Amino acid sequence: MNPSASRRAKVCHLICDSSEIGGGPTFALSTFPAYLADFEVFAIVGSEGKLAERLRERGVRTRTLPMGRPWKAFLFWPWLWALLLREKPDAVILHGQWGGLVGSVAARLAGIRAILYYTHFPFFYTDWDFYRVLRNRVIERVTCFLATKVICLSAANRYQYLLRRLAPEEKFIHIPNGLAPMESAPEADPTALRRELGLPPAEEGPIVVSVSRLSDQKRIDWLLRAWATVEQRFPAARLFIVGSGPTEEALRALSGELGLERCRFLGRQPKGYRYYRVADLGVICSLYEGHPLALIEAMFCGCPMVGCAVDGIAETIEADQTGLLVSPADPEALAAAILELLSDPARARRMGEEARTRAEKLYRLNMAIERQIQVLRAALRDAGKPN
């Protein structure tokens, strides 16, 4: 009998992003524990903190290495290599650009041949200067060459890798994000939820919500400029911006400059998706996205969405069925789309129900994890490891 057939495969997840917010950590918390039923799993995280703590609470054996910043990832990759040599995982799953680069090199040097690279979003979207162009092209080419498979969260993201011919086409796989049913269960009493969240009652006017990290990528400034038009034409509507981040101060200042009177910044809130459950409309106006979890949360909550027609947003919102799409960097078009749905609440509700149905069909977490594990088993099989 083959001894390797009597044990479970050991799988290592590496994620350098050790913050507790954002798509990468959320992905880690929802998916890493799901592997425990089939594999011996351990995680390597960029530093001690909430992410490492919560992974351990979910039963994932978690080690930390100080790799939360790019220069630290390069400095400490020999420790990563030594850890992989000691642990001897059968497969390594890498998350994000810097984890992908140092992890793929360390894994290959440790003799590991089953290497999956989750891009989360293509860094080509940040090719704003020569340094970034060179950095992104070199790092992604090396990682894609060393990885067994490259998993992209949207078809548009996969296309970005195909366009640059970084590896053979069959290496690139599209597996969308997913959400667990407990995260999508509707609230029994929307009125009570409004009170809990500090929101006005429904009779005071419609509520528009944006839930996101406040950063350059999310372009909340486009929404604020659009809202100046909405306030003039639909004064009963209110805008609530849920989230925090590096651009929050500048956005608050812009709101004051525009004289917005019915726009409130609520800061970061636990379970921010609950705001979608009482919203009449949601907005996501990012400059680029992988496959935004906030958008999927809104769909599960039955909230119609207005979004910018970029990559992961454009293929998630079914235009004129589950929401409306507008061109990026066009606040007037964004305002027109918001006003169109605020003026026709029956249509907006139908879109919300269609969005919930679409999310149930396409974006359940168990479906995403089943596909992930299929890809992992194939990589293990090809590497001659226990499966």
Protein Blocks (a to p, Z undefined) as FASTA:
>chain_A
ZZklmpccddddddfblcfedjklmmmmmmmmmmmmmmccddddfbecjklmmmmmnopa
cddddfkbfklmmmmmmmmmmmmmmnopabdcdedjklmmmmmmmmmmnopabdcddeki
acklmmmbfklmmmmmmmmmmmmmmpmbdcdfbfklmmmmmmnopacfklpccddddddf
klmpccfblmlmmmmnopacfklopcddddddddfklommmmmmmmmmmmmmmmmbccdd
edddjklmmmmmmmmmnopabbccebjaehkllmmmmpcbdcddbfbdcbdfklmmmmmn
opacddddefjlmmmpcghkloccddehilklmmmmmmmmmmmmmlmmmmmmmmmmmmmm
mmgfklmmmmmmmmmmmmmmmnopaZZ
